């Protein structure tokens, strides 16, 4: 089914995280970057000008690496976060869950996302290609202390029983790729930066898997930080530009935790009356096209916006969308903003005699080609990550000049 999401890519793509990592690692190799597996960060020491990192390799030898910056993308139990002494603020939901990547036979129809709200609990099936599925189900209140893995790892038989009770009685589970039990933490740090050290992904925030937004949110953290760090490293912008990273992404994580927490609470409701009301309201509300549209934009994260970003241009803005802090529309006939190895802003405006002077002053910060404006009587400056930084009336080149002067 075609999703009504505001993007040229109106489909759901579900692939295992391992495949995503393989594709990214292959791309990095084309850029001359090698990922070092089985290498552990033991400790680090940051100064005002560098970060010294102690690394341990699988063969037992250790080395010290001097770097200008350190980004902790080391998961929910982040060594970087712990050594920074940052508090992982939040709570743990008092429910246990199982997650299984397995092969299923007997599922009727073409591969599709299936969610069952059964009286015994919620069951979700996500196709990962062929007969492989990811199965997620809640299995009741936690029987141990908060945060502990109080349930044993499920077996294939356990998964099959849940499938037969809550979903299809004809489902047969085989060839487990991954079986685990887990509890849901809803936690985040208050600040993603400490001097020359940053946090991203699960090291900075963890939440319910409802909506499947965890990995995408982490990659958006990395992309948000990467273009800013590149401009600072090249000497095109001051280090103060990096302060906007935490301001923007921490707010997004806060909204995400709130949304996924509410969705999970609704999913695990117990009691016949409560479940009946939930099911009736959900089927009624989700049947409206405008609601489907909003849900699609929310789950795909194209609705994420930086309305209060310190990088948004101040002063009067052009009255037509897109507004500063919001995603610029993606036009299928254009290359993506920020494409290439060098991050640059994109200028959407009509040609003007002032452009040569603007390019001479700020040519290192925006693309050589000026793109067609979204509306003929306006101009827009779009960041390397595709978010609008400035909107103004056509010909207001002074606003563009002032913006670049402010951030550089």
C-alpha positions as CSV (number, residue, x, y, z in Angstrom):
1,X,0.0,0.0,0.0
2,X,1.3,3.4,-0.9
3,X,2.0,5.6,2.1
4,X,0.6,9.2,2.0
5,X,3.9,10.5,3.4
6,X,5.2,13.9,2.3
7,X,8.2,12.5,0.3
8,X,8.9,11.2,-3.2
9,X,9.7,7.9,-1.5
10,X,6.1,6.8,-0.7
11,X,6.8,3.4,0.6
12,X,8.0,1.5,3.6
13,X,11.4,-0.1,3.4
14,X,12.2,-2.7,6.0
15,X,15.6,-4.3,6.1
16,X,17.6,-5.8,8.9
17,X,19.9,-3.4,10.8
18,X,22.8,-5.5,9.9
19,X,22.2,-4.9,6.2
20,X,21.9,-1.2,6.8
21,X,25.3,-1.3,8.6
22,X,26.8,-3.3,5.7
23,X,25.7,-0.7,3.1
24,X,26.9,2.2,5.2
25,X,30.3,0.5,5.8
26,X,30.7,-0.3,2.1
27,X,30.0,3.4,1.3
28,X,32.5,4.5,3.9
29,X,35.1,2.3,2.2
30,X,34.6,4.3,-1.1
31,X,35.5,7.4,0.9
32,X,38.7,5.9,2.2
33,X,37.3,5.2,5.8
34,X,37.7,1.8,7.4
35,X,35.5,0.6,10.2
36,X,37.5,-1.2,12.9
37,X,35.5,-4.0,14.4
38,X,36.3,-5.5,17.9
39,X,38.0,-2.4,19.0
40,X,37.0,-1.1,22.4
41,X,37.3,2.4,23.8
42,X,38.7,2.0,27.3
43,X,38.9,5.6,28.4
44,X,39.5,9.1,27.1
45,X,40.7,12.5,28.3
46,X,39.5,15.7,26.8
47,X,41.2,19.0,26.8
48,X,40.3,22.4,25.3
49,X,42.0,21.4,22.0
50,X,41.8,17.6,21.6
51,X,40.7,14.3,23.0
52,X,43.1,11.4,23.8
53,X,41.5,8.0,23.5
54,X,42.8,4.7,24.8
55,X,41.7,1.8,22.6
56,X,42.0,-2.0,23.1
57,X,42.1,-4.4,20.1
58,X,40.9,-8.0,20.0
59,X,44.5,-9.3,19.7
60,X,45.3,-7.7,23.1
61,X,47.3,-4.7,22.1
62,X,46.3,-1.2,23.1
63,X,46.9,2.2,21.4
64,X,46.3,5.8,22.1
65,X,44.6,7.9,19.5
66,X,44.7,11.7,19.5
67,X,41.6,13.3,17.9
68,X,40.1,16.7,17.7
69,X,36.6,15.4,18.5
70,X,35.0,12.3,20.0
71,X,31.5,11.1,19.2
72,X,30.0,8.5,21.5
73,X,27.7,6.3,19.4
74,X,28.2,3.4,21.7
75,X,24.7,2.4,22.6
76,X,22.5,2.4,25.7
77,X,25.3,1.4,28.0
78,X,27.6,4.0,26.5
79,X,31.2,4.1,27.9
80,X,31.5,7.7,26.7
81,X,28.3,8.8,28.5
82,X,29.4,7.1,31.7
83,X,32.8,8.6,31.7
84,X,31.3,12.0,31.1
85,X,29.2,11.5,34.2
86,X,26.0,12.4,32.4
87,X,22.7,11.2,33.9
88,X,20.5,9.1,31.8
89,X,17.2,10.6,32.9
90,X,13.9,8.8,32.6
91,X,12.3,5.5,33.7
92,X,11.8,1.9,32.9
93,X,8.4,0.5,31.9
94,X,7.2,-2.3,34.1
95,X,6.5,-4.7,31.2
96,X,8.6,-7.5,29.7
97,X,8.8,-8.1,26.0
98,X,10.2,-10.6,23.6
99,X,11.9,-9.8,20.2
100,X,12.5,-12.5,17.7
101,X,14.0,-12.4,14.2
102,X,12.8,-15.7,12.7
103,X,11.5,-17.3,9.6
104,X,7.7,-17.9,9.5
105,X,5.7,-20.3,7.4
106,X,1.9,-20.2,7.2
107,X,1.4,-16.4,7.1
108,X,-1.4,-15.7,4.7
109,X,-1.1,-13.1,2.0
110,X,1.9,-11.0,0.8
111,X,4.5,-9.9,3.4
112,X,3.0,-7.0,5.4
113,X,3.1,-5.3,8.8
114,X,0.6,-7.0,11.0
115,X,-0.3,-5.8,14.5
116,X,-2.7,-7.8,16.7
117,X,-4.3,-6.3,19.8
118,X,-5.2,-9.4,21.6
119,X,-6.6,-9.7,25.2
120,X,-3.4,-11.5,26.2
121,X,-1.2,-8.7,24.8
122,X,0.0,-6.9,21.7
123,X,1.8,-8.8,18.8
124,X,3.5,-7.1,15.9
125,X,5.0,-8.8,12.8
126,X,7.4,-6.9,10.6
127,X,8.5,-8.5,7.3
128,X,12.3,-8.4,6.6
129,X,12.4,-10.1,3.3
130,X,11.3,-13.5,2.1
131,X,10.0,-15.6,5.0
132,X,12.0,-13.6,7.6
133,X,10.0,-11.6,10.1
134,X,10.7,-9.6,13.2
135,X,8.3,-10.5,16.0
136,X,7.7,-8.2,19.0
137,X,5.2,-9.0,21.8
138,X,4.6,-8.0,25.4
139,X,4.6,-10.8,27.9
140,X,3.2,-9.2,31.0
141,X,4.5,-7.2,33.9
142,X,8.1,-7.5,34.9
143,X,8.8,-10.2,37.4
144,X,12.1,-8.8,38.5
145,X,13.6,-5.5,39.5
146,X,13.4,-2.5,37.3
147,X,15.9,-2.6,34.5
148,X,16.9,-6.2,34.9
149,X,16.4,-8.8,32.3
150,X,14.1,-10.8,34.5
151,X,12.8,-13.2,31.8
152,X,14.8,-16.0,30.2
153,X,15.5,-15.8,26.5
154,X,12.4,-17.1,24.7
155,X,12.5,-20.3,22.6
156,X,11.1,-20.8,19.1
157,X,8.3,-22.8,20.8
158,X,7.5,-19.7,23.0
159,X,7.3,-17.5,20.0
160,X,5.1,-19.9,18.1
161,X,2.7,-20.2,21.0
162,X,2.2,-16.4,21.1
163,X,1.7,-16.4,17.4
164,X,-0.9,-19.1,17.6
165,X,-2.8,-17.4,20.4
166,X,-2.7,-13.8,19.3
167,X,-2.2,-14.0,15.5
168,X,-2.4,-16.9,13.1
169,X,-2.9,-20.4,14.2
170,X,-1.2,-21.6,11.1
171,X,2.1,-19.8,11.7
172,X,5.2,-22.0,12.1
173,X,8.4,-20.6,13.4
174,X,11.9,-21.9,12.3
175,X,15.5,-20.9,11.8
176,X,15.8,-18.2,14.5
177,X,18.3,-15.5,13.7
178,X,17.9,-13.7,17.0
179,X,15.8,-14.3,20.2
180,X,15.8,-12.0,23.2
181,X,13.7,-10.7,26.1
182,X,13.9,-7.1,27.0
183,X,12.3,-4.3,29.0
184,X,11.7,-0.8,27.7
185,X,13.6,2.2,29.0
186,X,12.6,5.8,28.2
187,X,15.7,7.8,29.0
188,X,17.8,10.6,27.5
189,X,20.6,12.9,28.5
190,X,19.9,16.6,28.9
191,X,22.8,17.8,26.9
192,X,24.4,16.0,23.9
193,X,27.7,17.9,24.1
194,X,30.5,18.3,26.7
195,X,33.3,20.3,25.2
196,X,34.9,18.3,22.4
197,X,32.8,15.2,23.2
198,X,29.3,14.4,21.8
199,X,26.7,11.7,22.2
200,X,24.5,10.4,19.4
201,X,21.9,7.6,19.0
202,X,21.2,5.2,21.8
203,X,24.0,6.7,23.8
204,X,21.9,9.9,24.1
205,X,18.4,8.5,24.1
206,X,16.5,5.2,24.4
207,X,12.8,4.7,24.0
208,X,10.1,2.2,23.1
209,X,10.4,0.5,19.7
210,X,6.8,1.6,18.9
211,X,6.9,3.1,15.5
212,X,10.3,1.7,14.6
213,X,12.1,5.0,14.8
214,X,15.1,4.2,16.9
215,X,17.8,3.6,14.2
216,X,16.5,6.4,12.0
217,X,16.6,8.9,14.9
218,X,20.2,7.9,15.7
219,X,21.2,8.4,12.1
220,X,19.5,11.8,12.0
221,X,21.5,12.7,15.1
222,X,24.7,11.8,13.2
223,X,23.7,13.7,10.1
224,X,22.8,16.8,12.1
225,X,26.2,16.8,13.8
226,X,28.2,15.7,10.8
227,X,27.6,18.7,8.5
228,X,28.2,21.1,11.3
229,X,31.4,19.4,12.4
230,X,32.6,19.4,8.8
231,X,32.2,23.1,8.5
232,X,33.9,23.7,11.8
233,X,36.8,21.3,10.9
234,X,37.3,23.1,7.6
235,X,37.5,26.5,9.4
236,X,34.4,27.8,7.6
237,X,32.4,28.2,10.8
238,X,33.3,28.7,14.5
239,X,32.9,25.9,17.0
240,X,29.8,27.7,18.4
241,X,27.9,26.3,15.5
242,X,28.1,22.9,17.3
243,X,26.0,24.2,20.2
244,X,23.0,23.9,17.9
245,X,23.3,20.1,17.7
246,X,22.1,19.4,21.3
247,X,19.5,22.2,21.1
248,X,17.9,20.6,18.0
249,X,18.3,16.9,18.5
250,X,17.5,16.8,22.3
251,X,14.1,18.4,21.6
252,X,13.4,15.8,18.9
253,X,14.3,13.0,21.3
254,X,12.0,14.5,24.0
255,X,9.0,14.5,21.6
256,X,9.9,11.0,20.4
257,X,10.0,9.6,24.0
258,X,6.7,11.2,24.7
259,X,5.0,9.8,21.6
260,X,6.4,6.3,21.8
261,X,5.7,6.1,25.5
262,X,2.0,7.0,24.9
263,X,1.7,4.5,22.1
264,X,3.2,1.7,24.2
265,X,1.0,2.5,27.1
266,X,-2.0,2.2,24.9
267,X,-0.7,-1.0,23.3
268,X,-0.3,-2.8,26.7
269,X,-3.7,-1.8,28.2
270,X,-5.2,-4.7,30.1
271,X,-8.9,-5.2,30.9
272,X,-11.7,-6.0,28.5
273,X,-13.5,-2.6,28.7
274,X,-10.3,-0.6,28.3
275,X,-9.1,-2.7,25.4
276,X,-12.5,-2.5,23.7
277,X,-12.6,1.3,23.9
278,X,-9.0,1.5,22.6
279,X,-9.7,-0.8,19.7
280,X,-12.9,1.0,18.7
281,X,-11.4,4.5,19.0
282,X,-8.2,3.5,17.1
283,X,-10.0,1.8,14.2
284,X,-12.4,4.9,13.9
285,X,-9.7,7.6,14.1
286,X,-7.1,5.8,12.0
287,X,-9.7,5.4,9.2
288,X,-9.7,9.1,8.4
289,X,-7.2,10.0,5.5
290,X,-6.0,13.2,7.3
291,X,-5.1,11.1,10.4
292,X,-3.3,8.5,8.2
293,X,-1.4,11.3,6.6
294,X,-0.2,12.7,9.9
295,X,0.7,9.3,11.3
296,X,2.7,8.5,8.1
297,X,4.6,11.8,8.4
298,X,5.2,11.2,12.1
299,X,6.5,7.6,11.7
300,X,8.6,8.4,8.7
301,X,10.0,11.4,10.8
302,X,9.5,13.8,7.9
303,X,7.4,15.8,10.4
304,X,10.4,16.4,12.6
305,X,11.2,20.1,12.8
306,X,13.5,22.6,14.4
307,X,11.1,25.5,14.9
308,X,13.1,27.0,17.8
309,X,16.5,26.3,16.4
310,X,19.2,28.9,17.1
311,X,20.2,28.4,13.5
312,X,16.9,29.8,12.2
313,X,17.2,33.3,10.7
314,X,15.6,35.9,12.9
315,X,13.4,38.7,11.7
316,X,10.6,38.8,9.2
317,X,10.1,35.7,7.0
318,X,8.4,35.1,3.7
319,X,4.8,34.1,4.4
320,X,4.7,31.0,2.2
321,X,6.0,27.6,3.3
322,X,8.4,26.1,3.9
323,X,9.2,28.0,7.1
324,X,12.6,28.1,8.9
325,X,13.2,25.0,10.9
326,X,11.1,22.8,8.7
327,X,12.1,20.4,6.0
328,X,12.4,21.8,2.5
329,X,10.3,19.9,-0.1
330,X,12.2,17.2,-2.0
331,X,11.8,17.6,-5.7
332,X,12.4,14.5,-7.7
333,X,14.2,16.3,-10.5
334,X,16.9,17.7,-8.2
335,X,19.9,16.2,-6.5
336,X,19.5,16.2,-2.7
337,X,20.7,19.2,-0.8
338,X,24.1,18.6,0.7
339,X,24.9,15.8,-1.8
340,X,28.7,15.2,-2.2
341,X,31.6,15.2,0.1
342,X,31.5,18.8,1.0
343,X,28.4,20.1,3.0
344,X,26.9,23.3,1.6
345,X,23.8,25.3,1.9
346,X,21.4,25.5,-1.1
347,X,20.0,28.7,-2.3
348,X,16.5,28.6,-3.8
349,X,16.0,31.9,-5.6
350,X,15.6,33.7,-8.9
351,X,18.8,34.8,-10.7
352,X,19.9,38.3,-9.7
353,X,22.8,40.7,-10.3
354,X,23.7,40.5,-6.7
355,X,24.6,36.8,-6.9
356,X,28.2,37.2,-8.1
357,X,29.0,39.4,-5.1
358,X,27.3,37.0,-2.7
359,X,29.2,34.1,-4.2
360,X,32.5,35.9,-3.9
361,X,31.9,36.6,-0.2
362,X,30.2,33.3,0.9
363,X,30.9,30.8,-2.0
364,X,32.5,28.3,0.3
365,X,29.2,27.9,2.2
366,X,26.6,27.6,-0.5
367,X,26.2,25.6,-3.7
368,X,27.5,27.0,-7.0
369,X,24.1,26.3,-8.8
370,X,21.1,28.4,-7.6
371,X,17.9,26.3,-7.6
372,X,14.4,27.3,-8.6
373,X,12.5,29.0,-5.7
374,X,9.5,27.2,-4.2
375,X,7.5,30.4,-4.9
376,X,8.4,33.0,-7.4
377,X,8.2,35.9,-5.0
378,X,10.4,34.4,-2.3
379,X,13.9,33.0,-1.6
380,X,15.1,30.3,0.7
381,X,18.4,29.2,2.2
382,X,18.4,25.5,3.0
383,X,20.9,23.8,5.2
384,X,23.0,20.8,4.2
385,X,20.6,18.5,6.0
386,X,17.6,19.7,4.0
387,X,16.0,22.0,6.7
388,X,15.2,25.6,5.9
389,X,17.5,28.1,7.6
390,X,16.0,31.3,6.1
391,X,13.0,32.4,4.1
392,X,12.7,36.0,2.7
393,X,11.1,38.0,-0.1
394,X,12.6,37.6,-3.5
395,X,15.7,39.8,-3.9
396,X,16.4,40.2,-0.2
397,X,20.0,39.3,-0.5
398,X,20.9,41.4,2.5
399,X,19.1,38.8,4.7
400,X,21.3,36.0,3.1
401,X,24.4,38.0,3.7
402,X,23.5,38.7,7.3
403,X,22.8,35.0,7.9
404,X,26.1,33.8,6.6
405,X,27.9,36.5,8.5
406,X,26.1,35.3,11.7
407,X,27.1,31.7,11.5
408,X,30.6,32.0,10.0
